[in-house]
Amino acid sequence: MAENINQTAVTITTRVLFCGLTFPSSLEYTKQYLLPYPFIQVDAMAFDKVPDDIANYDICVVRGMKLDANVISLARQMKLIVQFGVGLEGMEKAFQERMLGVPTGETLYGKTVFIVGYGNIGKDLAVRLRPFGVKLLATRRRWHSKSALDLSKQDNGNIKDDLIDEKGGNECLYEFANQADIVVTCATLTSETVGMVNAKFLSSMKKGAFLVNVARGGLLDYEAVKASLECGHLGGLGTDVAWFEPFDPADPIIQHPKVLITPHVAGVTEISHRNTAKVIGDCALHLNNGDPFISIEIVN
């Protein structure tokens, strides 16, 4: 029997049939949208029941089912056929495992992201993350308190922090790591920061949280990260740098199923090369004129 969504006393003038019980959210969203219109009936039924009842419907929403000529010939009052997810009927493995309509990943919306090292790269990352509806936390070595007024004074206006929801210095590392769903390391590698993402830091993170390293491999303690992945505490690692380069493809961290590593070439773009050319040109001009190197950014 069909699942009758709108059971009202009014006259039904249009009937919509969802073929199949996969993608349940599509049915629920349609139900919610049409709730103010009781004269439209929305039903859902299993594939094997469709041929018996399709003649009674005006609109058919196909969800992973092939409507062959025989079935279509039975749809005597059909005015519209909608294919929900073109091509999904060919996904035999998904059908067998009943995985259709199951989310394959997580969304950034509503997540808390902790940027470790809020310099120029951290700031640009925050600009890109903000439209996704995330809460942003950030630490910066020069920030020694959570006071927005104090932080702006400490930076002399060089780094805009109005994108960040909560800010702090290194004393906030573990507190912020505990709040975050995603931790992104953007800090410069120095004698003070080498291995800063250690066992203590990782254990302070939420179970299942993700770690992304876009800075230098040495910021992460290799053994601590390996252990956290193997025990399942760390939800995943994304990185475009390694501890040892060239890295060993057989490295157990790189081979781990919850690790994604990409080449460190995000800066190899036209705009990056143009900006680099400008820096070089400005340096040449300052040097030629005997001027001090001011307003020129030099990154490690």
N, C-alpha and C positions, 0 to 999 in steps of 0.2 A: 504494500500500500504506500501511496505517496505520503510524504510528510507535509501536512497542510499547515501553512504558515499563518494565513489570515482566515480566521474563522469568525465571520461576522454575518449579520442578518441582511446586509445590503446585497444588491444584485451584482454578481461577478460579471464584468464585461471583458476582462483580459486575463488570460491564464499563462503563467510563466513556468516552464519546467526546467529544473536543473538535472541533467542526466549524470548520474553517478553521485557518490557520497564523499568524493575526495574534495580537496580545497574547501573545507567547511567554512572558512572565514568569508569566502565569496558569497555564500548563501546568507550568512548572518548580516553582512554589510548590506546586501540587497533587501533583506527583511527590514533592517533599521531604516533604510532610505525610503521604502514604500509604506512604512507604517501609517503615515497620514492619509494614505489612499486605499481604503478598504475594498474598493471595487476591483483591485488588482490582486489576484491570487497567485502566490508563489509556492511551488511544491518542489520537493527533491525526491528522487527515487533511485534505487539500485539499477545498474545497467540491464540486468536480465528482465526487469519489469517495464523498461521503456517501450518496447514494441507493443505491449498490451494497452498502454494508456496514452501514447503520444498523439493519438487522433483528437484528444480533447484539449490540446494546447495551442496557443497562438504564437508563443515564443519558446524556442528551445535553446538552452545554454549547454553546450557540449563541453564536458569536463573529462577529457581523456578517453572519449569513446568515439569510435568511427561510426558515423551514420551512413550506412550503405544504402544502395538504391531500394532495397526491400523495406528498410525502416522508414525512409523518407516517403515512400509510396503510401505508408499508413498515416502520415501526418496530413490529414485532409484539410485542416483549417490553419496549418502553419503559415505564418506570414514572415517570420524572421528566425534565422538560425545564427546563434552567436558562438564562435569558437573561443573557449576560455583557455588560453595558453596554447597557441598554435604549435603543433608538432609533439606535444607531450604524449600523444597516444603511441608514439614509437618508443617510449622509454620503458621497455619491458622489465628491466631490473627494478625500476622504481615502482612499477605496478605490483610486482611480486612481493616487494618488501613493504608495500603500502606507505611509501614515503612521500607521495605527491601531496603538495600543500604544506609540508613541514618546513619551517624556516631552516635555511642552510647556514645561517650565520647570525651575528648580532649586529644591532644598529648602534651608532655612536650617540644617538639622541638620548638624553637623560643620563649619560655616563659622566663620571668624574675623571678628568685627566690631570695628572701631575707632571708638570714640566720641570725637570731638574736642570737648572742652569738657564736662567732667563736672560740670555744675551740677545744678539741680533737674530740668531737662528731660532731661538725660543720664541721671540716676539713674532717672527714671521709665521711660525707654526701656530701660535695663538690666533693670529689673523685668519688662518685657514680653518681652524677648528671651531671658532665662534659660531659660524652659521649653522653648525650641526646640532646646536642646542645642548652643548656640554657645559659642565661646571669646570672652571679652570683654576687649578692651584699652581703656584710657582715659587721656586726658591732661587735666590741669587746671593752670591757671596757677600756683596756689599749691603744687602738688606739684613739688618740686625734685629728687626722687630716686625710685628704685624701691623703697626700703625701706618696707614696710607700716607699720612703727612710726613712721618719720619722717613718712609721709603722714598718719597719723591725728593726730599732734601738730600738723602744719601747719594742719589744718582745724578744730582744736578740737572735733572731734566733730560738726560741722555737716552734713557730707556723709558718709553711710554708703558705704564702699567695699568692703564684703564681697562684693558681687556681681561684682566685677571680678577677672579672672585676672592681668592685668599692668597696673601703673599707672606713670605717670611724668609729668614736666613737659614743657615745650615742647621740651626737648632730645631727647625721644623721638619727636617727630612723624614723622620720616622712617623711623625704625626700625620703628615700629608700622604706618605706612602700607604698608611693604614686606611685612609679614606678613598684612595683612588682605585678605579677599575682598570685604568691604563696608566703606566708610568713611562714617560719618554725622557731619556737622558740626552741632554744637549750641552753638557758642561765641557769645558776645556780640559784636556788631560794634563795634569800637573802632578808634582810629587804629593800634593795634598789630596787630589781626587782619584789617583790610581787605586783601583779596587774598591771604590766607595760603595758600589752595589755588591755588598758582601752578604754573608749568611744572616747577620742581624737585620740588614736592610730588607732582604727578601722575606724573612720571617715576619717582618712587620707589615708586609703587603697582605691584602686580602687573599684568601685561598681562591685560586682561579683567575686572579688578575693577570693582565698582560704587561709584558715589558718590551719596550721598543728602544733600541739604541741607534741613534743617528749621528753619534759623535766619534768616539774612538773606542776600540775594543778593550783597551786597558782599563776603562772605567768599571768594567764588570769583573768580579772575581770568578775566574773560570770554574773552579771546583764547586763554589757555592751555587752558581747558576746550574751546573750539571746536576748537582744533588737535588735542587729545588724542582727541576724538570722531572727527574726520575721518580721522585716521591709524589708527584702530582700536585704540589702546592702551587707552583707557577703555571698559570693557565696557558701560556705560550710566550714565545720570544720572536720578535721581528728585528732584524739587524741588517745593516749594509756594511758592517765592519767586522773584523774577526780579531781574535787575540793574537794569532800568528799568521802573518801574510808572507808568501801565499799560503792559504789555509789548506789543510789536509781534507780532501773530500770525504774521507772515512772517519773524520772527527765525530765522536759520539754525539756531541751537541748538534752539529750540522745535520746528522742523520736522524735526529729525534723528530718524530712525526708532528710535534707541536712547535717546530722551529721553521721560520721562513727567512732565508737569507737572499739578499739581492746585491747586485754590483753597486759599488760606491761611486756612481756616475750621475747622480741627480743633477749635478752642476754642469754637466756637459750639454749645455743648451746654447742657442743663439744669444739669448738675453744675458746669460752668465758670461759668455765670452765678450759681449759688448761692454758689460760692466767692468770686467777685468781690464779690457783695453782702456777704459776711461781712467781706472785707477793708475795704470802704468803711465798713461799720458799726463795725468795730473802730477804724478811724482816727477816726471821728466821736466814739466814746466816749473814746478817749485824748485827743483834742483838747479835748473838753468838760470832762474831768477835770483837764486840765493835765498829763497824764502824757506821758512821752517815748514815741516810737513804737518799741516793742520787740516782738519776736516777730511782726512784720508783714513779709511778703515783698513787695518791690517789684522787678519785673522790667523792665528797660530800658523 
